[in-house]
Every structure is written in structure tokens, then in C-alpha cells.
């Protein structure tokens, strides 16, 4: 991977012959920060390093970019790079924040200063809207085993921080069991509809003492599961065959599984869950 560099330094050191060569062979991703002009799209890691160079190597990578460097999935290469840095005149593609950092909130990742997972969660939970913050926290938890108490410890070091209530709300809804942003969206939809918070990644024992299947989310007491099926469930024949057998086995065990795909309306999903819940409750009463 080609690394970004500071153009003026490269010229002064003779690493690039002249300004014409700099402008014709390389492209400026940020002021005076260049990458080879080879037609490829810069990666998030390249852009993060470029943003750090733009800051004079004084900024600290934070927010969504930091979560990606910690291993979070589902982060596009085109997200703005958040920097904790006092310069308010950031170029397009960089967002700066004049926040205080304690030493224990700072680490090194791929040779660059990056906020720790706990501090990253503290920032993401405050800076983003509720649903996006929860999705980002879920992904960060998947990647790092995010510790809620460590995030709260960061919050205690910053009394009066802006949007602290957003953080508390996002942390209360966070669940590392979500395996995609769509699963997070679906879980929040169910909670907002008034249902008890579902458990994620429910193991299902098919009679041999070992979990053969895991449900995305649901309620074991009423044996209702809810799953989000991505496009691969329909485009991959082998996956489709597996899903048919899996669905039939779960039904034989008494599970009602509601499957959700892209494009379904919220009202439709909730209506299907209402019917399943009513059916399950009636069955329990008959057994009793």
C-alpha cells in the first residue's frame, strides 16, 4: 500500500524532483498531502494517515475512523476522518474536534495516535444520531469486546461533555451480538415498537446437547426469533438450501422465526411480530 507524504517535505528533500512532477505524478488528498495518482480509490487507512500528516502529526484519529482502525467492520473508505485537533479550519474530508484527551485514552495503531476503544466509543456515542451510534458501538464491540464500564470511566473524566445524554442512550442500547448494521436497525425497531429487548445470537440445541443454530435475536421464553436475511441468503444456492433445512428444523422445535429482508416496511415487520406473539401466548395458555 502506498503511503501518503507531505509534498513540501518531499520537494525539499529531493525525493520529488520539482513541483511539476509532484502535481503530474501525485494527487493532493489534503492540502500539501499527496498520494500516487494511479487511479485507485484511497483506503480509509491511507486517508487517516493523510489527515494525521495534514495536522502536522499533532492530531489524534478518533470517531468512526478510529473504530475502523480498531477492526470495526462496515466502515466505508469515504467517511470523514475525525481528528482531535485544535485547528478549526479542516479541509473537506476531515472533521476536527477541540476535545481534551487524557493519556489513558490514547494509543498507537498502525503507527498513528488513535483513541482507545473506550474513548472511541465515548466520542461515537456523543457525535452521532442514536441509531448510527448504536450500530457503530455494536460493530466496535464485535471487534474489541468493548467494556461498558471503561466507557463510563471515560465519561466520568469528562464531566459536562457535550451530548452526554446521547452516549448514555446509545450505551444502554448497545449489543455486541449484532453482526451487521441491519441487525442493529432491526433490534432497535423491535425495542421502539414496545417489545422487550431481544437477546442476540440465541443458541438453539437440536437435541444433541450442542447448539447447531444461532438466531439473530428473539425471546426464548415465547420461542420467537427474528432474523435479518442479507442478499447472500437469496443469491447463494447453497446458503438457500441450508436456510430451508434450518427453518424447517426450527419450526419442528417449536420456534416461530420472522425473517426480514431489505425493503420491508416497519409497520409490516411489527404486524407480523404482533401476530406471532399473540399466537405464542395463546399456545402457552392452552398448554397451561
C-alpha positions, -999 to +999 in steps of 0.1 A: +000+000+000+014+034-010+016+057+020+008+095+019+035+121+022+039+158+027+047+174-007+067+203+005+090+180+025+094+157-004+105+186-026+129+199+000+145+165+004+148+159-033+125+129-031+104+145-058+123+165-085+101+195-089+066+209-084+055+198-119+064+162-112+047+164-079+014+177-095+016+154-125+025+121-108+007+125-075-026+139-063-033+160-032-058+143-009-055+171+016-035+204+014+002+195+009-005+158+015-001+135-016-007+100-028+004+084-061-021+093-089-026+057-100-064+058-104-071+038-073-095+050-045-077+059-013-083+035+015-095+047+049-062+038+064-044+060+038-068+088+044-064+086+081-027+088+078-030+117+054-053+135+078-027+130+106+000+143+083-021+174+075-024+181+112+014+183+115+013+149+131-003+165+161-039+153+157-053+121+172-075+099+150-109+094+166-146+086+159-156+062+131-121+062+115-106+051+149-132+024+152-122+011+118-085+011+127-095-010+158-111-035+135-147-025+132-165-037+101-189-019+078-169+014+076-167+028+041-135+043+028-153+076+022-162+085+058-147+118+070-117+114+092-123+127+127-093+142+144-090+156+179-070+186+170-075+224+177-073+236+141-110+245+132-102+251+095-102+215+084-103+207+047-131+187+032-129+151+044-116+159+078-136+169+109-117+184+138-127+184+175-113+206+202-117+179+229-095+171+259-077+137+259-063+120+289-032+099+285-051+067+292-074+075+263-047+075+237-029+046+219-010+037+188-025+018+160-006+011+127+020+037+139-005+065+144-021+080+175-056+067+178-082+070+206-086+038+226-117+017+220-133+031+252-126+067+242-137+060+206-170+047+220-173+078+242-170+100+211-191+080+187-219+077+212-220+115+215-213+127+180-238+105+161-275+101+160-290+073+181-293+046+155-260+052+139-242+055+172-257+022+184-247+005+151-211+018+154-209+007+191-222-027+182-195-031+155-168-018+178-180-042+205-177-071+180-142-061+171-128-052+205-150-067+232-159-032+243-162-028+280-192-006+290-176+003+324-145+015+307-166+038+285-184+052+316-150+058+332-140+079+303-173+098+307-165+105+344-132+120+334-151+145+312-180+159+332-201+183+313-191+169+279-215+178+251-242+154+242-235+131+272-272+120+272-268+107+236-239+085+249-259+071+278-288+063+254-265+046+229-247+026+255-279+014+271-290+000+237-256-013+226-253-051+220-221-067+206-242-097+194-253-077+164-235-090+133-244-062+109-258-027+109-291-042+096-294-064+126-289-033+149-315-015+129-339-044+133-333-048+170-339-011+176-371-013+156-384-040+179-375-021+210-391+011+197-423-009+190-426-016+227-413-052+228-389-064+255-353-061+245-345-092+225-315-114+232-290-117+204-273-148+190-296-172+207-282-208+207-306-235+196-300-271+208-314-295+183-314-324+207-277-335+208-266-311+236-248-287+213-261-255+196-265-262+159-281-229+150-279-193+164-309-170+159-300-133+152-323-122+180-355-131+198-372-142+230-366-177+243-395-177+268-420-174+239-398-191+213-399-163+188-369-154+167-363-125+143-337-126+117-324-103+090-316-121+057-290-103+036-288-106-002-265-137+000-293-157+015-311-154-018-282-153-043-262-183-029-279-216-038-260-235-011-270-209+015-306-211+003-307-249+008-291-245+042-318-219+052-346-242+041-335-271+063-327-247+091-361-231+090-379-264+090-358-277+119-366-246+140-403-249+132-402-286+143-387-275+176-415-250+182-398-218+172-416-191+152-390-173+132-398-140+115-375-133+086-369-097+075-353-086+042-344-052+028-373-031+017-398-044+043-418-016+060-415-011+097-453-015+101-453-048+083-425-062+105-442-051+137-476-065+124-460-099+118-444-099+152-477-089+168-494-120+152-465-143+162-465-130+198-503-134+201-501-169+187-474-179+211-492-165+241-524-184+231-505-216+228-490-212+262-524-207+277-537-238+261-508-258+275-513-244+309 
